[in-house]
Each structure stands twice: as C-alpha cells, then as structure tokens.
Amino acid sequence: MTQFQDQARAAERAMREVFPATPLLRNAHLSERFEADIWLKREDLSPVRSYKLRGAFNAMRKVLAADPGRRLFVCASAGNHAQGVAFMCRHFGVKGVIFMPVTTPQQKIQKTGMFGGDAVEIKLKGDYFDDTLASAQAYCAKEGGHFLSPFDDADVIEGQASVAVEILDEMGQVPDHILLPVGGGGLSAGVRSFFGTDPAYTFVEPLGGASLQAALSVGRPVMLDKVNTFVDGAAVACIGTQTFARLKDVSLHDVVTAPEDRICTTILEMLNVEGIVLEPAGALAVDALVDVADRIKGKTVVCITSGGNFDFERLPEVKERAQRYSGVKKYFILRMPQRPGALKEFLNILGPDDDIARFEYLKKSARNFGSVLIGIETTRPENFTSLLFKLNKAGFTYRDITNDETLAEFLI
C-alpha cells in the first residue's frame, strides 16, 4: 500500500471510536433502470448527514496530536462543513468559532448549534461567503486559532479518503466505476488518491459551479465569474489548490456537469421512489448516471450520496424546477383581447390534462389587449404541442418565458 492509503486507513480506524461506517447499499431501482449493479455509499446517513465530519475529525485529530494545548478552531461555512466541525469540537472538548453568512437559513444555524452545543460559538458575518471567509480568517489570525479548511487541506483530504476505505472493505473489491460529486474537491481528491486509476471515475459538478472543469481547461485553479448557489454544498467558485494537485491529470471526458433543474428531478425521484432524502449536492452522483448510462451497463457502480441536509421548505421550489425541466410545466405571457368571452375562449382551448397553476391578469382600460402571466401544468410534455397549435390557430399571441432566467426571476 502507498503511504496515503496507510494514512487513510489509520484515519478510518480512528473514526470508529466516534461514529460508525456509513452503509454501502445496493439500489435495485437504479440497477434495473441503468442495467448495472449500482450501489449507494450513503454519506447522507452519517451523524451530521454528510461526509464532512470525516475531514474535520482527521484534521483536528492531527492538530491536537501535534499540539495538545490547542484549544481554538475556526471555520467559515454555511452548511455541512460547519456541522461537521461543530460535532467534532464537542467530541474533542475544544472551542470552535464558526462563521456563517448573515443570510444563512435559521435551520442550518440551529443544526450547527445543536451539534456543537456549548463547545461552539456562531458568528454571522457578511452577506456573501467571501466576506464571511475573510472575517473568519482575520479572527483566526488575531486569536491564534487553527483554521479548518472545508477541502483545501492535506489532512482533510486524507479524512475524506476514509469513504474509499469503507467502500473497499464493505464491497470486498474495487468497483468498476465510481461517481463522485465535486465542489472544492476534497472528497474526489481523497477517493481518487486512495483507489488510484483502477476504477473508472465520473466527477460530477453542478452546471452553475463547474470549477474542476474550468481548472482542467487551463491547467490551474481559476475563479469562476459567476456561481449558481442552488447546489449549495458543491457551488464553489474555485477548486482548491491542494485538491487540484491530485486531480490535475483527470480527463475532461470524465467530468460532467449536472443542470440544476435536472438535479431537482433526481431529488424527487429518490424521495418518492426510494424514500431517500438528498440535498442537491448529495444527489449529484445519482443524477449523472444518465450521462454515463452507455459506459456503465453491466458494471459494478458506486454513487456517493454525499449529503442529506435538505430543508423541506425548499421542496416547492425543487418540485417547480423539476416540472419545468421535465417539460410538464410552462409559463407564458399571453396577450388577451379585452372583450367579453375572450377568457372563456382561451379556457376552452385547454386539454383535459392541462391545469392552470398561475394566472395574473392586468387589465388596462386604454388598451385593446391585456397581458396575462399564466402557468400551465400538464401530465406529459407532448400535451403542450397540441395546446400551442390550438393557441396559434385561434390567433392568440403569447411568449414562452419558462427558460427566460431574467423574467423567471422576477415573475415566477
């Protein structure tokens, strides 16, 4: 074994004193759908519902071994890293100061406080994460604490590699193919460093935060101009320097980007069919199965479901986005003639499976037409073909704004 493999195994053994291994479970539904032997490494079933406590544990374990008098640890996070650090501060009996953006949902703040108890102090600083990070690092330098990076740290990478140790031990063999979610790169760098190039890999990033793809394209980590934060657990503007050093020889062919709306369909599928609760980042690996369907037939495949910290207040948004991606819900701006019977004429055009989900009508007496914002749900995408044909035949003027990001942001 390599030195890294030895260290990852040592980290995994030490973890067993704190929390059990997460299960590796074969999924019959996905296996049948994709004609492969598909297993889920259920990091969503860890004590903090993500793999992040692994890296936090290993980094803190090593710091305290080298400096037993160390009492202060600092991090910046709005989610899973914060909860992992809080859990481990309580375990090791040290103080943790966790910086979170002011805009962090109360549910995440409360969970972080619950895991850390009296061992942690939460400071809300900055509207955006970059401001939060700067505040955390300034505080850490001033107070002489140890800053715990969420991914760009050798000990964190080593800790995340314990996922690979458990996969090998639970499966008894190296799988043919592993699908890994990528944010800052800690998990993917750890797993790939442990297994080497033996299995095939698919590295999955959210479409609106493809920092690994950008780095591979130019040969170094680069800052993305814009990041879509919907997949908050993996929406990272720049992959880590240390993580990229372990991933720089990855082929772009093995990196896929998952559209945020498509991820929503996967979240709903896993919830409704399997009863598995996944956050957007936790669903990345499963979502990307459709991208590699031809490559995995007949193979043994492991998807790492990296987290299940899903706020159910987001469920209506997830359902909305999933319906739009699936083509069963659309939004239109409709030009409605201001005459008696016009609305009835429009309603008669709707098919038996078409349902009005949104209707806002602004009547202006000085005009012959009024604008209507209308949302329509149906059972099959093909129903819209018939609907639009009838609208055109009846002479209605309309504009499909379903995929217009600017209008959707303000109107939908």
C-alpha positions as CSV (number, residue, x, y, z in Angstrom):
1,M,0.0,0.0,0.0
2,T,1.0,3.6,-0.6
3,Q,1.7,6.0,2.3
4,F,-1.6,7.8,1.5
5,Q,-3.5,4.5,1.7
6,D,-1.9,3.7,5.0
7,Q,-2.8,7.1,6.4
8,A,-6.4,6.9,5.1
9,R,-6.8,3.5,6.8
10,A,-5.4,4.9,10.0
11,A,-7.9,7.8,9.8
12,E,-10.8,5.4,9.2
13,R,-9.8,3.2,12.2
14,A,-9.7,6.2,14.5
15,M,-13.1,7.4,13.3
16,R,-14.7,4.1,14.5
17,E,-14.2,5.4,18.1
18,V,-16.5,8.3,17.2
19,F,-19.1,7.2,14.6
20,P,-19.9,4.0,12.7
21,A,-19.1,3.4,9.0
22,T,-21.9,4.6,6.6
23,P,-23.7,1.8,4.8
24,L,-23.0,0.8,1.2
25,L,-26.4,-0.3,-0.2
26,R,-27.3,-1.9,-3.5
27,N,-30.1,0.0,-5.1
28,A,-32.5,-2.3,-7.1
29,H,-34.4,0.6,-8.7
30,L,-31.3,2.3,-10.2
31,S,-29.7,-1.1,-11.1
32,E,-32.7,-2.1,-13.1
33,R,-33.1,1.3,-14.7
34,F,-29.5,1.5,-15.9
35,E,-28.8,-2.2,-16.4
36,A,-25.9,-2.2,-14.0
37,D,-25.1,-3.2,-10.4
38,I,-25.5,0.1,-8.7
39,W,-24.6,0.8,-5.1
40,L,-25.1,3.9,-3.0
41,K,-22.5,5.0,-0.4
42,R,-24.8,6.6,2.0
43,E,-22.9,9.6,3.4
44,D,-26.3,11.1,4.0
45,L,-26.7,8.7,6.9
46,S,-23.6,9.9,8.9
47,P,-24.3,11.6,12.3
48,V,-24.3,15.0,10.6
49,R,-25.9,13.7,7.4
50,S,-22.8,14.4,5.3
51,Y,-19.3,13.2,4.8
52,K,-17.8,16.5,6.0
53,L,-17.2,15.3,9.6
54,R,-14.6,12.9,8.3
55,G,-12.2,15.6,7.2
56,A,-12.9,17.7,10.2
57,F,-12.2,14.8,12.5
58,N,-8.9,13.8,10.8
59,A,-7.6,17.4,10.7
60,M,-8.5,18.1,14.3
61,R,-7.1,14.8,15.4
62,K,-3.7,15.5,13.9
63,V,-3.5,19.1,15.1
64,L,-4.3,18.0,18.7
65,A,-1.8,15.2,18.5
66,A,0.9,17.6,17.5
67,D,-0.2,20.4,19.8
68,P,-2.3,19.0,22.7
69,G,-2.7,22.5,24.2
70,R,-4.6,23.8,21.1
71,R,-8.0,24.9,22.3
72,L,-9.4,27.1,19.5
73,F,-10.6,26.0,16.0
74,V,-12.2,28.4,13.5
75,C,-14.0,27.7,10.2
76,A,-16.3,29.5,7.7
77,S,-19.2,27.6,6.3
78,A,-22.9,27.9,5.7
79,G,-23.6,24.2,5.7
80,N,-22.2,20.7,6.1
81,H,-18.6,21.7,7.0
82,A,-19.9,23.9,9.8
83,Q,-21.9,21.0,11.2
84,G,-19.0,18.6,10.9
85,V,-16.7,21.0,12.7
86,A,-19.3,21.6,15.4
87,F,-19.7,17.9,16.0
88,M,-16.0,17.3,16.3
89,C,-15.4,20.4,18.6
90,R,-17.8,18.9,21.0
91,H,-16.2,15.5,20.7
92,F,-12.7,16.7,21.3
93,G,-13.7,19.2,24.0
94,V,-12.3,22.2,22.3
95,K,-13.8,25.6,21.4
96,G,-15.0,26.2,17.9
97,V,-15.9,29.6,16.4
98,I,-18.0,29.1,13.3
99,F,-18.5,32.0,10.9
100,M,-21.7,31.8,8.7
101,P,-23.1,34.4,6.3
102,V,-25.9,36.6,7.7
103,T,-28.2,35.1,5.0
104,T,-27.8,31.5,6.3
105,P,-31.2,29.9,6.9
106,Q,-32.1,29.5,10.5
107,Q,-32.4,25.7,10.1
108,K,-28.7,25.4,9.3
109,I,-27.7,27.8,12.1
110,Q,-29.8,25.8,14.6
111,K,-28.4,22.4,13.5
112,T,-24.8,23.7,13.8
113,G,-25.5,24.9,17.3
114,M,-27.2,21.6,18.2
115,F,-24.2,19.5,17.1
116,G,-21.7,21.8,18.8
117,G,-23.6,22.7,22.0
118,D,-21.6,24.8,24.4
119,A,-18.4,24.0,22.5
120,V,-19.1,26.3,19.6
121,E,-19.9,30.0,19.1
122,I,-21.6,31.0,15.8
123,K,-20.8,34.4,14.3
124,L,-22.9,35.7,11.5
125,K,-20.8,37.9,9.3
126,G,-21.3,39.2,5.7
127,D,-24.0,38.7,3.2
128,Y,-21.7,36.7,0.9
129,F,-19.4,33.8,1.7
130,D,-16.2,35.6,0.6
131,D,-16.9,38.3,3.2
132,T,-17.6,35.5,5.8
133,L,-14.4,33.8,4.9
134,A,-12.4,37.0,5.3
135,S,-13.9,37.7,8.7
136,A,-13.2,34.1,9.9
137,Q,-9.5,34.2,8.7
138,A,-8.9,37.7,10.3
139,Y,-10.4,36.5,13.6
140,C,-8.4,33.3,13.5
141,A,-5.1,35.2,13.0
142,K,-6.0,37.6,15.7
143,E,-6.9,35.0,18.3
144,G,-4.3,32.4,17.4
145,G,-6.7,29.7,16.4
146,H,-6.3,26.9,13.9
147,F,-8.3,27.5,10.7
148,L,-10.1,24.4,9.4
149,S,-10.5,24.5,5.6
150,P,-13.5,22.7,4.2
151,F,-11.4,21.0,1.5
152,D,-8.0,22.5,0.7
153,D,-6.1,20.8,3.4
154,A,-4.0,17.6,3.2
155,D,-5.4,16.2,6.5
156,V,-9.0,16.9,5.3
157,I,-8.4,15.2,2.0
158,E,-7.0,12.2,3.9
159,G,-10.0,12.1,6.2
160,Q,-12.4,12.2,3.2
161,A,-10.5,9.2,1.7
162,S,-11.9,7.1,4.5
163,V,-15.0,6.9,2.3
164,A,-12.9,4.9,-0.1
165,V,-11.6,2.7,2.6
166,E,-15.1,1.8,3.7
167,I,-16.2,1.1,0.1
168,L,-13.4,-1.4,-0.4
169,D,-14.0,-3.1,2.9
170,E,-17.8,-3.3,2.5
171,M,-17.7,-4.4,-1.1
172,G,-14.6,-6.6,-0.9
173,Q,-13.4,-5.4,-4.2
174,V,-12.7,-2.2,-6.2
175,P,-15.8,-1.2,-8.1
176,D,-15.7,-0.8,-11.8
177,H,-16.9,2.8,-11.8
178,I,-17.3,5.5,-9.1
179,L,-19.4,8.6,-9.5
180,L,-18.2,11.4,-7.2
181,P,-19.7,14.9,-6.5
182,V,-17.2,17.7,-6.8
183,G,-17.3,21.0,-5.0
184,G,-14.0,22.1,-3.6
185,G,-12.5,18.7,-4.5
186,G,-11.8,17.2,-1.0
187,L,-13.9,14.1,-1.4
188,S,-12.9,13.4,-5.0
189,A,-9.2,14.0,-4.4
190,G,-9.3,11.7,-1.3
191,V,-11.1,8.9,-3.0
192,R,-9.1,9.0,-6.2
193,S,-5.8,9.2,-4.3
194,F,-6.8,6.0,-2.4
195,F,-8.0,3.9,-5.3
196,G,-5.6,5.3,-7.9
197,T,-6.6,4.8,-11.5
198,D,-8.0,1.3,-11.1
199,P,-11.7,2.1,-11.3
200,A,-13.3,4.4,-13.9
201,Y,-14.4,7.7,-12.5
202,T,-17.1,10.3,-13.2
203,F,-16.7,13.6,-11.5
204,V,-19.9,15.5,-11.2
205,E,-20.3,19.2,-10.8
206,P,-23.3,21.5,-10.8
207,L,-23.6,23.2,-14.2
208,G,-23.5,26.6,-12.4
209,G,-20.4,25.8,-10.5
210,A,-18.0,23.8,-12.7
211,S,-14.8,24.8,-11.0
212,L,-12.9,21.5,-11.8
213,Q,-13.9,21.6,-15.4
214,A,-12.6,25.2,-15.6
215,A,-9.4,24.4,-13.9
216,L,-8.7,21.4,-16.1
217,S,-9.3,23.5,-19.2
218,V,-6.4,25.9,-18.4
219,G,-4.3,23.6,-16.2
220,R,-4.7,25.5,-12.9
221,P,-7.4,26.6,-10.5
222,V,-9.4,29.6,-11.7
223,M,-12.1,31.7,-10.2
224,L,-15.5,31.4,-11.9
225,D,-17.1,34.7,-12.8
226,K,-20.5,33.6,-11.6
227,V,-21.7,30.7,-9.4
228,N,-25.3,29.4,-9.2
229,T,-25.7,28.7,-5.5
230,F,-28.7,26.3,-5.7
231,V,-26.4,23.3,-5.2
232,D,-25.0,25.0,-2.1
233,G,-23.0,22.0,-1.0
234,A,-20.9,22.0,-4.2
235,A,-21.3,25.5,-5.5
236,V,-17.6,26.5,-5.2
237,A,-16.1,29.3,-7.3
238,C,-12.6,27.9,-7.3
239,I,-11.4,24.4,-6.7
240,G,-8.7,24.0,-4.0
241,T,-5.0,24.2,-4.8
242,Q,-4.2,21.0,-3.0
243,T,-7.2,19.2,-4.3
244,F,-6.5,20.1,-7.9
245,A,-2.9,18.9,-7.5
246,R,-4.4,15.5,-7.0
247,L,-6.9,15.8,-9.8
248,K,-5.0,17.7,-12.5
249,D,-4.5,14.7,-14.7
250,V,-8.2,13.9,-14.8
251,S,-9.6,13.7,-18.3
252,L,-12.2,16.3,-19.2
253,H,-14.1,13.3,-20.7
254,D,-14.6,12.1,-17.1
255,V,-16.1,15.4,-15.8
256,V,-19.8,16.0,-16.3
257,T,-22.0,19.0,-15.4
258,A,-25.4,18.4,-14.0
259,P,-28.1,21.1,-14.7
260,E,-29.6,22.4,-11.5
261,D,-33.2,21.7,-12.7
262,R,-32.4,18.2,-13.6
263,I,-30.9,17.6,-10.2
264,C,-34.4,18.5,-8.8
265,T,-35.9,15.6,-10.8
266,T,-33.4,13.3,-9.1
267,I,-34.1,14.6,-5.7
268,L,-37.8,14.0,-6.2
269,E,-37.3,10.5,-7.7
270,M,-35.1,9.4,-4.8
271,L,-37.6,10.8,-2.3
272,N,-40.8,9.4,-3.9
273,V,-39.5,6.1,-5.1
274,E,-36.8,5.2,-2.6
275,G,-37.7,7.3,0.4
276,I,-34.1,8.7,0.4
277,V,-33.7,12.4,1.4
278,L,-30.8,14.0,-0.5
279,E,-29.7,17.6,-0.7
280,P,-28.9,19.0,-4.1
281,A,-25.1,18.2,-3.7
282,G,-26.0,14.8,-2.3
283,A,-28.0,13.9,-5.5
284,L,-25.2,14.9,-8.0
285,A,-23.7,11.4,-8.4
286,V,-27.1,9.7,-8.9
287,D,-28.2,12.4,-11.2
288,A,-25.2,11.9,-13.5
289,L,-26.0,8.2,-14.1
290,V,-27.9,9.3,-17.2
291,D,-24.8,10.9,-18.6
292,V,-22.8,7.7,-18.4
293,A,-25.6,5.2,-19.0
294,D,-23.8,3.6,-22.0
295,R,-20.5,3.3,-20.1
296,I,-21.8,1.5,-17.0
297,K,-24.0,-1.2,-18.5
298,G,-23.1,-4.5,-16.8
299,K,-20.6,-2.8,-14.5
300,T,-20.4,-2.6,-10.7
301,V,-21.0,1.1,-9.9
302,V,-20.8,3.2,-6.7
303,C,-22.5,6.5,-6.4
304,I,-21.5,8.6,-3.3
305,T,-24.6,10.3,-2.0
306,S,-22.6,13.0,-0.2
307,G,-25.3,14.6,2.0
308,G,-28.9,14.7,3.1
309,N,-29.2,18.1,4.8
310,F,-32.3,19.1,2.8
311,D,-34.5,21.9,4.1
312,F,-38.1,20.8,3.3
313,E,-39.1,24.5,2.9
314,R,-37.2,24.2,-0.4
315,L,-39.4,21.3,-1.6
316,P,-41.9,23.6,-3.5
317,E,-39.0,25.1,-5.4
318,V,-37.5,21.7,-6.1
319,K,-40.8,20.4,-7.5
320,E,-41.3,23.6,-9.6
321,R,-37.8,23.3,-11.1
322,A,-38.3,19.6,-11.7
323,Q,-41.6,20.1,-13.5
324,R,-40.1,22.8,-15.7
325,Y,-37.1,20.6,-16.6
326,S,-39.3,17.6,-17.4
327,G,-41.4,19.8,-19.7
328,V,-44.7,19.3,-17.9
329,K,-44.9,22.9,-16.6
330,K,-44.5,26.1,-18.6
331,Y,-45.1,29.8,-18.2
332,F,-46.3,32.2,-20.8
333,I,-47.1,35.9,-21.2
334,L,-50.3,35.8,-23.1
335,R,-51.9,38.7,-25.0
336,M,-55.5,38.6,-24.1
337,P,-58.1,40.6,-26.1
338,Q,-60.1,42.9,-23.8
339,R,-63.6,41.8,-25.0
340,P,-66.3,39.7,-23.5
341,G,-65.8,35.9,-23.9
342,A,-62.0,36.1,-24.6
343,L,-61.1,34.3,-21.4
344,K,-63.7,31.6,-22.0
345,E,-62.4,31.1,-25.5
346,F,-58.9,30.6,-24.1
347,L,-60.1,28.2,-21.4
348,N,-61.9,26.0,-24.0
349,I,-58.5,25.5,-25.7
350,L,-57.0,23.8,-22.7
351,G,-56.9,20.0,-22.9
352,P,-58.3,17.6,-20.3
353,D,-54.9,17.1,-18.6
354,D,-54.0,20.8,-18.6
355,D,-54.2,22.7,-15.4
356,I,-53.8,26.4,-14.7
357,A,-51.2,26.8,-11.9
358,R,-50.8,30.6,-12.1
359,F,-52.9,33.3,-13.5
360,E,-52.3,37.1,-13.2
361,Y,-54.2,39.5,-15.4
362,L,-53.5,43.2,-15.7
363,K,-56.4,45.0,-17.3
364,K,-55.7,48.5,-18.7
365,S,-58.8,50.3,-20.0
366,A,-56.8,52.3,-22.5
367,R,-55.7,49.2,-24.3
368,N,-57.4,46.7,-26.5
369,F,-55.3,43.8,-25.1
370,G,-54.2,42.9,-21.6
371,S,-51.2,40.9,-20.5
372,V,-51.6,37.6,-18.6
373,L,-48.9,35.8,-16.8
374,I,-50.1,32.2,-16.9
375,G,-48.5,28.9,-15.6
376,I,-49.8,25.6,-17.0
377,E,-49.2,22.1,-15.6
378,T,-49.9,19.0,-17.6
379,T,-49.2,15.3,-17.4
380,R,-47.0,14.9,-20.5
381,P,-44.7,17.3,-22.3
382,E,-46.4,16.3,-25.6
383,N,-49.6,18.0,-24.4
384,F,-48.0,21.4,-25.0
385,T,-47.6,20.7,-28.7
386,S,-51.4,20.4,-29.1
387,L,-52.0,23.4,-26.8
388,L,-49.7,25.7,-28.7
389,F,-51.1,24.5,-32.0
390,K,-54.6,25.5,-30.8
391,L,-53.4,28.8,-29.5
392,N,-51.8,29.7,-32.8
393,K,-54.9,28.6,-34.7
394,A,-57.1,30.8,-32.5
395,G,-54.9,33.8,-33.1
396,F,-53.6,34.2,-29.6
397,T,-50.2,36.0,-29.2
398,Y,-48.0,34.5,-26.5
399,R,-44.4,34.3,-25.3
400,D,-42.9,31.2,-23.6
401,I,-40.8,32.6,-20.7
402,T,-40.2,29.2,-19.0
403,N,-36.5,29.3,-19.6
404,D,-36.0,33.1,-19.6
405,E,-33.9,33.4,-16.5
406,T,-34.3,37.2,-16.1
407,L,-38.1,37.2,-16.4
408,A,-38.5,34.0,-14.4
409,E,-36.5,35.5,-11.5
410,F,-38.9,38.5,-11.2
411,L,-42.2,37.0,-12.3
412,I,-42.0,33.3,-11.3
